[in-house]
Amino acid sequence: MKILVTGGAGYIGSITSAELIRAGHEVIVIDNLYQGHRAAVPPEAVFIEADLADRKTLSEIFAAYPGIDGIMHFASYTLVGESMEKPFLYLRDNLTNAANLLEAAIAAGVRRFILSSTANLFDRPERIPIAEHERIVPGSPYGESKFFIERTLHWMARIYGMRYACLRYFNACGDTPDRGEDHDPETHLIPIVLQVALGQRPHVTIFGDDYPTRDGTCVRDYIHVLDLASAHILAMEALDRLGERRYNLGNGQGFTVREVIETARKVTGHPIPAVVGPRRPGDPAVLVASSDTIRAELGWQPQYPDLETIIASAWEWHRTHPYGYDDK
Ligand code: UFG
């Protein structure tokens, strides 16, 4: 298939692009390089530096590359904390960009779409692990923006026959030997812990140790980025028979912040000092996914469910790319 990947220079988008190419698909990447890195885009992919805010350019892209079979939409503002400080970046820009993309895609006859959605739809889950039928309570303008896009897709299906899947990622992590997580600023736990091991930070701050969990720190479901990539590819290949789908994507197993740090100590051999700080506003105590639906419907199976393997893959990339991509 010929797949248009927005945000294909970013962490999850670039690794999924590389996996698509490995599986024999053709990839066209659009990225504005706001967070993404030109060096992360696989050399076999077509790369177009463009902004989804620019509707004219989007129409030109669909005209210049006819026969696009499907879209994977990764490009987005993605930080829960930032969305509480700059809500319009999320409530306006994330939505407008997705609507611009969908409008141009529909005009060009594209009817397959995979959305990067989020566990931030489930701020107050009543049941752990969290299944797709859990009540949606977005935890931030970021989560709300993804919920709006999920709803927009529903109407695109009703009105235009769009086939789509929304993949709600829990905590994406891990790297491949060639591509990894390189955000500026970095806010995610695993890369921060590894920056301590590299001597780039004196310690990691644990955001609260008074949660009702086994060691008082938050529990998250860490899922390897390659397992996310395989879910995207399986879903895209199955969309014609699926129609409309929403899938929660995680390992179904939760680890505490302290367990992540302890595993990173084991993997890196570094003491990784940790200090306890206050809670980070907006952090739920426990987020663990039930991925039973995607397992049953698509036969998806995580290949890297083990936390030590995940952190070792991230350590390999961070150790060999201590300053991330060279285009900074
Ligand atoms: N944490 C720390 N110290 C740090 C960084 C993080 O203790 O320096 C803790 C957080 O409080 C949280 C856990 O580590 O309990 C994981 O935090 P991350 O920032 O790595 O990830 P989040 O769970 O906050 O967010 C991720 C994605 C979001 C997505 C969300 C859905 O980054 O895009 O999962 O749950 F919306």
Boltz pocket constraint, residues with backbone or C-beta under 6 A from the ligand:
constraints:
  - pocket:
      binder: B
      contacts: [[A, 78], [A, 79], [A, 80], [A, 118], [A, 119], [A, 120], [A, 169], [A, 170], [A, 171], [A, 172], [A, 187], [A, 188], [A, 189], [A, 190], [A, 192], [A, 204], [A, 205], [A, 206], [A, 207], [A, 208], [A, 218], [A, 219], [A, 220], [A, 257], [A, 280], [A, 283], [A, 284], [A, 287]]
      max_distance: 6.0
